[in-house]
Amino acid sequence: MDSAPVNWEALDSLVLSFAKSEHLIQSEETSTTTANPKPSSPPLSPESASSPSTSSSHSSSSSSSFQSRVIIHQIRRCVESGDIDAALEQLRLHIPVVLDDHRILFRLQKQKFIELLRGGTERDRELAIQCIRVALAPCALDAYPEAYEEFKHVLLALIYDKEDESSPVANEWSEKRRFDLAGLLSSILRAHLHAYDPIFSMTLKYLISIHKLFCNRQGIPSPISDLTERLLYEERDAPALPQEMFYEAPPFDEVDIQALAHAVELTRQGSVDSLKFAKGDLLLAFQNELCRMKLDLPSLDKLVHEYCVYRGIVEGCPTSTPDVEMENVQESNADITNKAGLVMETRFANEATNLEREDCSTSDVTNQESGYSFRRLRRSRNHAFGVMRRRKRWRGRVENLNCSNNESYTGTSGDATADKDMEIRENGNYEMILEMRELAYKGMAEKVVEEINCLDPDFFNQNPTLLFQLKQVEFLKLVSGGDYNGALKVASDHLGPLAASNQALMKPLKETLVALLQPSEDAIIKAVPLPVLATSLQVAMGKRLGIEEPQLMRIMRATLHTHTEWFKLQMCKDRFEQLLNIDHLKEVDQFPKRVSDSCSRSLVDDCANNGSSQITTCSSGKVPEEGTSPPVALTGEAACDESAILKVMEFLALPRADAIHLLMQYNGNAETVIQQIFS
């Protein structure tokens, strides 16, 4: 399966926002570190797109939402464990208005009755009968029309044993009822408290669900099934109950009904009920449905932690690949790290205030497996450790609201090996890679090449396309500054020989030279997007150390690709991609058209084969502009009226693509399609 280009800066922003909103990292207020400047990135949500003056109120709202999610989680755990009294106490304390809905109260009291009987003692039976008289029976009278019949049915639990699987109340005794009720209550509480999942969490659920749907429909295996199967559960929370006043709600737009139904795999009636609960607000209904999907939080936190460490957002050091052929790499790297650390300490002591360029120091410290030779370590101590200090500290997931702000919570680990990870990082191995990525992001291509050649003379022999693109940036930067002689020297010494040995680079070389004819201020934008180039460099250098890219990168590339392909099949634009920032994740800057058209697929494949799988400079990654359709054959849709498509979707309960396919067979006539199906 192909993969899509990803705007990693946008993903960094989403992931960091998620980690902050879930209190997975140490807060800014309690941290003694200096904030690490991050490149500008798209707003994460409509709220975060507001002016800077609203940032404090947004932070307060985020904290309030987090506390509400923790309260919901605590109530959920009480219900799932059968402690209904504790759940009722929490509800009365935090959200008493929910208990004004007798439908909810009746379900809770009915479950309490069952849990009391489950105790099995005489005292428990007496309390159960008292619960019937005082609470359950009064609620049954006005909860909902079927409540009194349900009340009479549940009384059978008094005479049928919980172990009797053939009894008429076996379902009432089932512990699954606890989880169903807990899910229903969670759905209702989220809406009442506006405690929706973070944007990143909802985006991941949506992309994975579409990925699974696409793979099943197309009959192709998923390359990330090992991750998605354990990350996103199949079961969902029960849908929230619409208020009685909305039972006779005015008809909703069929476009909204079908969009919601097919986005989150609902029946048409389920979509209508969801819109009723959201009072007709399509985006709110969509969020409610996404929050019903359940992620495995320990697995999610592990993925986020791995990604944050890899991208240099939090402290830590990525682990090397466990493959058999890399068994000796970790040992070699550890040896190199220890020796390099001694060299760095010696040089730091002598050069703490010297930031000028010096001659490369030589060392016998080599790593045959990874190819790294730390023979040149010129960074000042203040710079090296200043970069590390700017990274955030991972804490883990909160379990209760009583934890202090600086306390490491139980849940996902990070602190257990934090000291060991920091020791590895301080020795400079992975820190050097992050520094090279930072320099590449700033466009300092000449320095990047010089540093890497000193660290690993064989690196660019294994990654010639990366060298070409770095030299391309250097060339265009010189053109931008008016140094045409210097630019031509870079082209003749580096770009020409590289293109001569790789024909896939010849056309990009020709188009790069055309920059000499363009205004100097426009020349630099003709290179590979710097964030993409920087990430590709990091991936390639990491692989030389046996460090594979994080699993989250695999997931995002695969799911964004299938998202694009799915909506090509649907022949429409995703109405929810802007809400979930999917459009930003796909916004990877491209060459101007004449340059991008000259980039053959083999150039991109060459990057991928050498560990630079993020390099994507061809036009295949381009996202359609707002209001336009995806670049697919639209003759079928053009021949079908939108109302006809919706009519077939509604009457036959078909996906959009299937409805269009049928209409194309019958000249776009919806009535004929329906008649043929039912005849």
ZADREN-374726 format. One record per residue: x, y, z of N, C-alpha, C in turn. Coordinates in steps of 0.05 Angstrom, whole numbers, plus 5000, padded with zeros to 4 digits. Atoms other than C-alpha are relative to their C-alpha. Layout:
N
XYZXYZXYZ
...
***
This chain:
679
501749765000500050005000501850255000
498649755001502450704983499650155026
500349834977503351235036499950294992
500449725007501751975038502250175013
498249814987506452555052498550135024
501149894976505352855121501450265008
498949754988506253555149500849945029
499250094973510353335209499950235020
500249784981510354035239497250035010
502849994991502754025241499549775019
500450234981502953335273501450065026
498749934975508053585324498150185017
501849824986503154135342497649865012
502350154991497253665348500849825024
499250194979501153155390500850155025
499249844977504053695436497550105015
502549904988497053985447498649775015
501250244987494553275463501449945026
498550064976500153155513499550205022
500549794980498853815547497149975011
502850024991491253725550499549765017
500350244983492053025580502050005023
498149974977497453275629502149774999
498050215002502452765602502850115003
497449884997508153265605499950215022
499949814978510453735659499150274990
501249755009506554385655502150225000
498249775003509855045636500450145026
500049854975508055355703501949885020
498450134980511754835744502849924990
497450085012517554725697502050225005
497849804997524255065709501550034974
498649985025526154985637499050234984
500849785018525855495582498549874977
501750115021520555395529501649984975
498650055025523255105465498550134977
501449875022521555555406499249804979
501050185021517355175356499250154975
500849865025516155355283497050035000
502949955002509455635266498649774987
501650225010504055135252497150075000
502849935002496655135236498649985027
501650024975491555255292498949725003
500850274995489454615326497049985000
502950024998482154785333498950284997
501249745003477255355323500650185025
499549844976478555565396502950114999
497249924999486155585388500750194977
499549825022485555995325499450295007
500749744991483356595365502550175005
497849824996487757195381501649935024
498450074977493457165431498750085027
501249914975489257535482498149795012
501850204990484856925488501449755009
498450244994490556435502499649915029
500350094972489756445578497349885005
502750124996482256315574499949734986
500050275014483555745524501549805018
498650174982488655455573498349925024
501850064977483555505630497949814991
502150185011478255175586501149724996
498850275004483154605569500349865026
499750124974484654495642497349905011
502650084990477254485659499049764985
500850235015475953995603501449755009
498550224990481353545629498949905027
501250084974478453545699497349874996
502650125005471653395671500349714989
499650275011474452795632500949815022
499250174977477752535696497649925017
502550064985471052595733498449794986
501550195015467552225678501349725002
498550254999472951685679499549875028
500550114973472051605755497249895003
502750104998464551545749499749754983
500150245018465351045692501149765015
498850224986469950615734498249905023
501950084978464950625792497849824989
502250165011459350365747501049744990
498950255010463749845713500749805022
499350184977465849575781497549935016
502550064986458549555804499550175024
500449824977459250105856498250234992
501949805010452950485837499750235020
500349784980452450865903502250204997
497849815004459351165891499650164975
500649855025457351355820497950215005
502249814994450951685845501150235017
498849794983455052065898501650194983
498449825017459852325845498250174982
501949855017454052525800498750235016
501249794984450652905856501950225007
498049814993457153245873500850184976
498949865023459353445803498050084978
501949955022453553395753497249925009
502750084990446953375792497850024980
502249965019442953605732499549744984
500450255015444052925698497949835014
501950174985439952585753497150114998
502849905005433953035736498749854977
501150175021433152585675499449735012
500850254987429152005704500749754983
499250235016431051565646502849905009
497350074990438351575670499849895029
500350084972436351535743498849725003
501250274999431950925730502049784993
498050205008437550555695502149955022
498150024978442350705752498849845024
501350134978437350485805499549704994
500450285007435749845767502649845002
497450144998443149675763500849975029
499450024971443949835837498549765013
501650234990438349335852501349744994
498750255008441948795813502649965016
497450034986448648945846499649935029
500550084973445548895915499349715002
500750295000442548215898502549844995
497650155007449248005870501749955025
498550034975452148095940499449735013
500750284992448347455960499449975030
500650034971447547596035497150085006
502649924992441047686073499750305002
500049714998442848406087499950134972
500149895027444148536013497149974988
502750045011437248235996498150215013
501749804987433948696048500450274987
499449745013437449296018498950024972
501150005027435349085948497050055000
502949954998427949055969499550285008
500449724992428649726002500550194976
499449855024431749995937497650004982
502350015017425649755899497850195010
502249844989420750095946500650304999
499449724996424350755957500950144974
498849875023427850885891499149904973
500550115027426650405833497150034991
502849995008419050365833499150294994
500849735007417951125837501250104973
498849915025422851235779498749864976
501250155022419450695737497450124990
502649895007412951085737500150224979
499849775018415451675697502650024985
497449995015422151485666499650014970
500750015029419751275597497949784997
502350185003413850865569500549715007
499550284996417250195573501249945028
498550034975420450315642498549825020
501450164980414850005683500049704993
499850285008414949365643502849895006
497250094994422549335651500249965031
500050034971421449445726498949745009
501350264992416748855732501849764991
498450225009421448425691502549965018
497650034984427548575734499549895027
500750124974423748355796500449705000
499650295002424647645770502849925011
497450064990431847705793499949925030
500450084972429147605864499849695002
500550294998427546875848501749834981
498250155018432346685792502950065007
497249984991439546555811501750124978
498249875019445146955778501649804983
498550205014448546305757498349864979
501950135019442346075718500050144973
499749875026444146245646497549974983
502550035015437346005621497750155011
502249854987433346465666499250234982
500949775016429147025635501450265006
498649754993433447535671503149964998
497150055002440247245651501550254989
498849755010441647895612500450215022
499849804978440248315674502349935019
497850084983445247905714502750044986
497549985015450547975659501650255008
498449774994456348425678500450194976
499949835024456148685607498250245004
501949774995450249115631501450235013
498549794986455149495675501450174979
498449865019459549675616498250154980
501949865017453549855572499050265013
501049774985450850315626502250215003
497749824997457750615638500550164975
499649875026458450765564497950214994
502249815004451651085560500350255017
499649774981453051515621502350184991
497749855010459751725593499250184976
500949855024456551945527498350255009
501749784990451452365565501650215015
498449814984456452675613501950164983
498349855018461252865557498550244987
501649795013455753265523499350225021
500749804979453553595589502350175008
497749854990460553795609501850114978
498449925023463153925538502949895003
497450124995468853455557500849814978
499350165023470653215488502949925000
497250095003476952835471501650224986
498349815015482953245447499849954970
500250025029483153385373501649774988
498350215010488952915361498749725004
501350254994485252345394497749944981
502250035019479052455352500949964972
498950035027483152525289501049724995
498950275002486651865302497849794998
502350185002480051505314498850004972
501349975026477151775250501649894978
498250105021483151625207500249705000
499750294998483850915233497449864992
502650135008476350765225499750014970
500249995030476651005152502049814988
498050185011483050615141499049715000
501150284998479749965165497749964980
502250015019473550115123501049974972
498950005027477650245061501349734994
498750265005481849615069498049774997
502050215002475749185081498550014973
501549965024472049475022501649924975
498250055023477949414974501249725001
498950274998479948725000503049995000
497149994999487148935013500949985029
499050014972491348785075501050275009
499049754988492949355122502949965009
497250024991500449485132500350075029
499749924972498949745202497949865017
502150144985493749245225501049925028
499050084974498349025282499750235020
500349774982497849735310497150085003
502849904999490649925293498249815015
501850194987487549285320500150035030
499949974970490149395390499650295009
500349724992489550155388497150095001
502849925001482250245368498249765004
501850224993477049785400497749994980
502350035018471349505358497550115013
502549914987465949645410500150305006
500349714994463450345424498250045024
501849934978459950685481497250024988
502849975009452350685477499450294993
500749725008449451305442498450145021
501549844981446751865485497050014992
502949995005439151925491499150284993
501149735006435852515456497950075021
502049914981431552925502497249974987
502750065010424052785496498950224982
501149785015422653475469501050004971
498950025027426853295407499149754986
501050245013423152655392498650074974
501449915024418953045342501550244987
498449795011424653475316499450034970
500449965029423853795247502049834984
498250165016426953395190502750144995
497449895004434353485182500749974970
499050015028437953605116501149724995
499150275006438952935083503049984995
497149995004446053145064501449965026
498750034973447753215138499649725011
500550274990444452555155501949804988
498350205014448252165103503050055005
497249944995454852525116500849895027
499450104974454552345190499949705001
500450295000452051635178502549864988
497850135014457751465130502750075012
497549924988463151845168500749825024
499550164975462351435232498549745000
501250275004458750815205497549975018
502550024986451750935233497849924980
502450035016444950715207498850284996
501349745004440651275180498550095025
501549924976436251255242502050085022
498049934980442451265286501150284995
499149735007444851885249497950215007
502249824993438052215258499950045031
500049984971438152065333502350165010
497649854992445152335339499650304995
500649725006443052985305497950115019
502049914981437053025351501450085027
498749954975441452975412501850254999
498349765004446153515383498350244992
501849785008440053955367500550104972
499749935029441553935293502850094993
497249915005448954135300501649764989
498650225013452553675251502749955012
497350034990459553805277500049905029
500250104973457453705349499149715001
500850285002453953055331502449834992
497750155009460252835295502049965023
498250034977464552975357498949805020
501350194981459552595401500549724991
499750275010460051995356502949915001
497250084999467652005352500849945029
499350054972468052045428498949735010
501150274993463851405431502049784994
497950195007469651045398502150005022
498250034977474650775448502849924991
497250065005482250785443501249875025
498550124978486950365485502050215010
498449774991489950935526503049935006
497250074996496350575549501549984973
498750025026497950405476500350274987
499949735012496251115453502250165014
498049854986500651425507502849914993
497450115008506350965488500850114973
499449905027505851175415500750305001
499549714998505551915434502850055013
497449964987511551855481502349934981
497950085019515651485429500450224979
499949795021513952025377501350255011
499049754988515452605424503049985006
497150044995522252315443501550014973
498750015026523952185370500250284988
500049735012522052895349501350205018
498649814983525753205407498150185016
501949834985519453475441500349965030
499650064972520653125507502849875004
497550124994526852865542499849694997
499950295004529052155527501749934976
498450095023532651745476498749764987
501350235013529551285423501649755003
498650264997531150545429500749904972
499250115026534750175374498249784992
501750215011531249675329500849735012
499450264988530648975359500749784980
499450205020532148625293502649855006
497750174995537148065294502650134989
497649895012541948425247501050245015
499149764985542249015295500849935028
499450084972544048605357502550135010
497549894991551048875358500150304999
500049715004549149585341499850145027
500449874975546749765410502549995017
497550024984553149495442502150194989
498049825011557449885393499350295006
500949734995553250515401500550085029
499549954971553750455477503050065004
497149964997561350395471500850274989
499449745012561650985424499050235017
501249794983557051395468501750055024
498449964976561351275529502750144993
497449885008567851435492499650294991
500549735010564752035456499450195023
500749834977562152285523502650115013
497549914988569252305550501450224982
498949805018571652675488498650265002
501649764998565853165493500650155025
499449874975567253305566502750154999
497449875002574553445551499950254984
500149775018572953905493498250225012
501749804987567254245531501550175020
498549864979572054415587501850214988
498149825012576854745539498650214982
501249835020571755055492497250105009
502749934990565855255536499050274989
500849735010565955975510500850054971
499149975027568755845441498049904980
502050085019563455835387501050024971
498949975027568155955328500649724989
499450265013569455405278503049935004
497350094996575654985293500549764983
499450245015579354415260498849765013
501150244990576453735267502149855017
498250164984579453345324499749714991
500150285009581252625308499749825024
500550204979579252025348499849724986
500250275010579651275339497349885006
502650104993572451215364498449964974
501550065024568850865307497949805006
502150204998562650455296499649874973
500250135026563149965238497249944992
502850085007555849755243498450254992
501749775006552750445244501450214982
498649825018558250815207500750275013
499549744988558851385258502850015012
497449954988565551665278500050275013
500249744986565352205331502850125001
497349895001571652545308500050305002
500149715000569053245310497650085018
502149934982565153505369500450295009
499349724998565154265365497950165015
502149844987558854465401500850095028
499349914973559554875464498249865020
501550144979557154585530497350155004
502549854996552055145537498049944979
501950065022549055005469498949725002
500950284999548754255476498149955022
501850064978545754235544497750195002
502249815002541554855531497749884984
502150135017537954475475498549795016
501350214985536653895522498250115022
501749884979534054345577497450114990
502549895011528954635530497949794995
502050215005525653965521498349965025
501950034978519653795563500449735013
499750254985519353245616497449854999
502350175002514652665606499249905028
500950084973510352485667498349744999
501850235001505051985646497250095005
502849944999497551945651499050035029
501149964974493752215711497949795007
502050204991489651725752498050135019
501949874982486452205801500650305001
499749715000485452945812501650105024
498649924976489252945878503050014997
497150005004496052865847501050284997
498949735002500453475853500950044971
499449935028502353835789502749904992
497350095007509553595793500349705003
499850294994508052875812499949844975
500250185023509352325763497849805005
502450164997502851965753500549714992
499950275009501751225747498849984972
501150035027500150975678502449954981
497850055019504751025618502650075012
497449964988511950985636501650204984
498349815013517251485618502150085021
498249934979520151665685501749765010
498650234990522150945701502849984988
497450025013527850985651501050284993
499349735007528451745649502950065005
497349954994535151765684501949874980
498450155019538051235638499950144972
500349875026535251585576501550264999
498649754999538052255598503049964999
497250065001544851945608500949954972
499450065028544751675537500050264984
500249755015542452345510502350195006
497949824993547552745548502749934987
497550085013553052335517500150094971
500049865025550952645452499349844975
500650175024549052065406497650104985
502549925014541852225389499750315000
500149714999542652955409501250124975
498749905025547253045349498149984977
502050035021541852785303498050225001
502049794997536853275331501150284992
498849745007541753845322500350024970
499849995030542853655249497350064988
502749945010535353655239499350295003
500649724995534854345270501550184980
498549845019540354615225498849984972
501250045026537054315164497450164998
502549854999530454625184500450304995
499449725003533755305187501350074973
498949965026536555205117503050024999
497149984999543855165139501249744988
499350255014545254625087503049965000
497150045002552754755080501149905027
499050084974553954675155499149715006
501050274996549554045157501849804986
498450185015553653715102502849985012
497350004988560253925134500049845026
500150144974558253655203499649704996
500550285004555553005177502449864987
497650125012561652875134502149955021
498150044978565852965196499249785018
501050224982561452505238500149734986
500350265014560351975185500650044970
499249955028564252035120498549834979
501350185019560351465089497050064997
503049964998553351755104498950074973
501149905025552252125039500549814976
499750215020554951544998497649815000
502450174998549051155024497450164995
502449835003544251745017500550234980
499249795019546152114953497750204994
502249825006539152404942499850225022
500049804979539452745010502150214996
497849815006546153044992499250194977
500949835023543253294926498150225010
502049804991537453634961501250205019
498649814983541853945014501650204983
498449825018546454214960498250174983
501949845015540354444922499150245017
500649784982538354864983502350205002
497749824999545355134988500350164975
499949865026545355304914498050234999
502149805002538755674917500350225021
499549804980540756034981502250204990
498049825012546956304945498850174978
501449845021542656514886498350225012
501649814987537956854933501650245011
498249794989543857244963501650144978
498649875022546457434894502849904995
497350125004552757004898499849794978
500450195022552056694829502549834995
497650165004559356474824500149775021
500150204979558756104890498049784994
502150195007552255784867500949824978
499150175023555355544802502249815009
497950184990561255254840498749765015
501550224987556354854884498849814980
501350175020552754614822502149834985
498050155016559154404785501449805018
498650194982562454084846498349785011
501750194985556453724875497649914984
502550075013549853764838500449854974
499550135026552753584770500949715003
499150284997556652964792497849825012
502150174988550752714834497949934979
502050055021545952794775501149824979
498850185021550852454728499949715009
500150274990550851844773497249905006
502850074995543351844782498250164981
501549865021539152014721497450125010
502449894989533052134764500350285010
499549734989536452764790500650204977
499349825022537953054721498050214995
502149795004531253394710499850205022
500049804979531053694779502550194999
497749835003538153954767499550224979
500549805021536054294702498150215010
502049814990530054614735501250175022
498749844979534354834794501750224988
498349805013539155184747498450234988
501749795011533255574718499750225021
500349804979533055934785501950244996
498249775007538956354759498650224985
501449805016533956694714497750135015
502249904985528856824768500950215020
499349804980528557394818501249865025
498550134979533357234875498349945025
501650044975528157304930498249754997
501850235004524056734899501649744998
498450245007529856244889499849795022
499850204979530055914957497549835003
502550154996522755684955499949774980
500150205020524455234896501249735010
498850254989527954714940498049835014
501850184985525054134978499250155025
500949864976520754405036501949935023
498050054979525654485094499149825022
500850194979521354145147500049714991
500050275011520653535101502949904998
497250075003528053535086501349945027
498950044973529853605160499149745012
501050254989525353025180501349764986
498850225015528152585124502949965008
497350024991535152735147500149865027
500150124974533352545218499449694998
500750285004530251885195502449844990
497750135012536351705153502349975020
497850014980541351875208499249815023
500950184979537151505259500349714992
499750285009537150875217502949915000
497250074999544650905214500849915028
499550084972544450835290498249775008
501950224994539250275286497550105014
502449894988533650745309497950034978
502249995020527250635270498250245006
501949794996522151185260497749905018
502150084982516451185311497649884986
502350135012510250765299497850204992
502049805007505851385298500450114973
499549915027509251605235498949814979
501150215017507350945202497050034998
503049984999500151025224499050244985
501049765013499451735200500449994969
499650015029502551605131497949824987
501950195012498150995119497150105001
502849914997491651295146499450254983
500549775017492351955110499849924971
500350105028493451575045497349884995
502650135004487251155054497750205003
502049784998483351775075499650134973
500249875027484952095008498749814980
501150195019483451454970497149945005
502850054993476851345007498250224988
501749795010474152024988500250034970
500150025029476351914916497849814992
502250195006471751314917497350125005
502649874994466251724949499450244981
500349785019467452264896498950255014
500949754986466452824947502350085019
498149904981470353234997499149935028
500650074972470753045070499150265014
501149764987466353535108501250045028
499049984973469953405173503150035002
497150005000477253445153501250255012
499049754988477954175173499750005030
500450014971475054055242502249845014
498050184989480153505254502950064991
497449925010486053865221501349814981
498950195019486753315170501150164975
499049845023487453855116502850115005
497449904993493354145153502149785000
498150235000496653465161500849934972
499350065027496453395086501350234985
498949765013499154085071503149995001
497150015003506253905050500850184977
499249815022509454475011501349854978
498950135024511254284941501850194985
498649835020515954524888497950154984
501849895020512855014839499549794978
501050215018509254624785502249904980
498150085020514854634734502249825012
498050164987519754344784498849735010
501250254990515053844816499349814978
500650185022513053574749502549854990
497650125009520253424735501149795019
499050194981521153004797498749734995
501150265005520352284778499549855026
500550164977517651764825502549855010
497650154992524351414825501750165019
498549844981527452004861498949975028
501350034974522451944917500649725011
499450284992523451184919502849985010
497250024992530851284923500450115028
499949894973529951724985498949795020
501250194982525451195016501949775005
498350234998530350635002502450065018
497749924984535851025038499250115027
500849924973531751155100498750275001
501249734999528751825079497249994988
502650055011521651605069498150245001
501749764999518852295086500450184976
499549835023521852605023497849954980
502150035021515952724977499850274987
500049745013516853274927498549994974
501550025025512453024870497250105005
502749884998505553284856497949815011
501950194990502252644882499050075027
500849944972502052934952498250255001
501549755000498253554931497149955008
502850034990491553654966498250194985
501849825014485653944928499450255016
500749754986484154664945497149995009
502749984989477954854985498050044978
502249975020471654764944500449854975
499550155024474854324892499849705007
500350284996473953584882502849874997
497450145003479653074887500649944971
499250055028483552934823499349724991
500950265009479352344802498150044977
501949995022474952184743497250075011
502549924989468552564758497749974980
502250025020464552374697497649875011
502350144988460151904738498450195017
501549824982458452424790498850234984
501149785015457652974738497449914986
502450095013452452534704497849955019
502050064980448752434769499450255017
500849774984444752964804500449935030
499550054972446453044878497649905015
502550094987439252954899499549704993
500350285008439152294860501949825016
498150154984445352054896499049965028
501050014972442352224964497649825002
502450164999435851894946500649705000
499250285001439151234928501349925026
498650064975443551264990497949965022
502050014978437451385034498249754997
501950225003432650865004501449735001
498750265001437750314994502249965021
498050014979442350475053502749924989
497450065014448450475007502050225005
497949795000455150825011499850174975
500149815022455951414966501149894974
498750115024460651064918498249794986
501850205011455750484909497650124987
502449865011449950954897500750124973
499149885025453851324843500449784979
499650225019455850664811497449904988
502650105010448650434806498750214982
501249795017446251104779501350024973
498649995026451551084725499049774981
501150225016448550414703497350064988
502849945008441550714696499750304993
500249725011443151404666499350205021
500549804979442751764733497250015010
502849994992435451594744499649845027
500250134973434351454819497649825001
502450174998427251184810500449734986
499450255015429650674759501749815017
498350164984435150444805498549865023
501650104977430350354864498149784990
501950205010425249984821501549744992
498550245008430549514793500949835025
499050144976433149344863497749855013
502250124985426249204892498249824982
501650175018423448854830500849715002
***
